[in-house]
Amino acid sequence: MREENGLLNRKKALRRLEDQVIWDVIIIGGGATGLGVAVDAASRGYETLLLEQSDFAKGTSSRSTKLVHGGVRYLAQGNIKLVYDALRERGILMKNAPHIVKKQAFIIPCYSLWDKIKYLTGLKLYDWLSGRFSFGRSRYISKNKMAGIMPGIRQEKLVGGIEYYDGQFDDARLAVNLAETSVANGGVVINYCKVNRVLNENGKVCGVVATDVETGRTYQLQSKTVINATGVFVDDILCLDTPGKKPIVRPSQGVHLVFDKSFLNSEAALMIPETADGRVLFAVPWHDHVLVGTTDTPLDKHTLEPKALETEISFILKTVQQYFSKPVTRKDVLSVFAGLRPLAAPQKETDSTKEISRDHKLMVSPSGLITITGGKWTTYRQMAEVTVNKAIEVGHLKKVACKTAALSIHGSATITHNCDYSIAVYGSDYNKIEALANEDGSLNNKILEDFPYTWANVIWAVRHEMARTVEDVLARRLRLLFLDARAALKAAPVVADLMAGELEKDVEWKKKQLESFRLLAANYLLETDRKMAIHKN
């Protein structure tokens, strides 16, 4: 059963769980990889169900550097195939989701003649590898022109810069659109539905047991194949299948800081090619702010809500201070967020994430449980394709060719209105939200004066995008928590009121939601502001 226009409806999705159907594919995990698999499988005509324990893209998939890219630093490491595949996927994604993905100019500042030669040579190879999917050719920019293009950059000893092109996107928005695309093709996706057990018959996986987190109702679901696409949580699911299973993932934490756009003062993004620890750092214009990151810190544990370490915050601040002409201090940080990368665990003991593969890993357990992990947002479609191909083999499904290379993603349209990127990312849904607001003039009210989001955006998120909590709206349907945590705290009461009306919730629900969001938002503030937020009455 295809849902009209691909809009998400949680009640209808849960009713599908009551049908005595044997699914072709059950996917555990609603991040980039799981949602990509749900789109691929549903578009091939398979009975497809995706279950997510929290909200779509709650974890790593909403906490990226917002880049659709080949990976310049992987080129420097000699991983040509990874870069080539990613550049191809970058082009496909921009074609299929032009409302979310846009071309972005990046500039590498050069402070020596050797920098100029080294980076320009490397980026010419990057251009060549992109082939017909090129976003634009790299070029050298003189010091004088640099002052006009990126006036926020430090001028002392600057000899010029190298400009190249990559892609930028909104990760959580793409995740929601992938869920909608799967539904439009006959798939079923449900958030806040946790898998507790993997069913096994005669030594082979035959389904899962899952619980609706909101009601506590448990469902026993049969399936020809089960796919574990839970990111940093893949080992948890593997242990449900095989208790005591050796971990295959080593989490690595990446932290980002968000500033006012005046610190970069440019439409181009800054790429710092070599930090003190030999990595790269980006400062990217995003939703009318500047997002700076990321770090790469190996961890021994995983969590749905990771916290930035003080060493990571200090590292980013210290690094950008060397490049921004405007002084940067802790008080300038509007939001800080951390995400965990599910990197394939190394075979030997190491504390360096440089030793850990950035490519994806696909494996099949003796029981037939399929696990896909690693990779990155840019290559989600390719990862999904190989995963579904493996599911066809494992589950003896009817062979159907992959269709996603030419499949438009929900919302696929370029907005011609002169509107903020935060609104343009809705694509073809933009007009529907406008129509909703026209039905009730009050929905044109902004949730905060200095941001483009309106009451209509909140109502739309609840009615048609499966938003269930204040966090779902302010963190992922809108991006306010990631852009300015203090502003998100101010907006929370309005959002809670609007959601309570839509979901038919009482005053106690609103109170719990606001308290929960206040504690969550404190993690997106630096230490002083965090303590104030937690202890605020």
Disulfide bonds with the S-S distance in Angstrom:
none
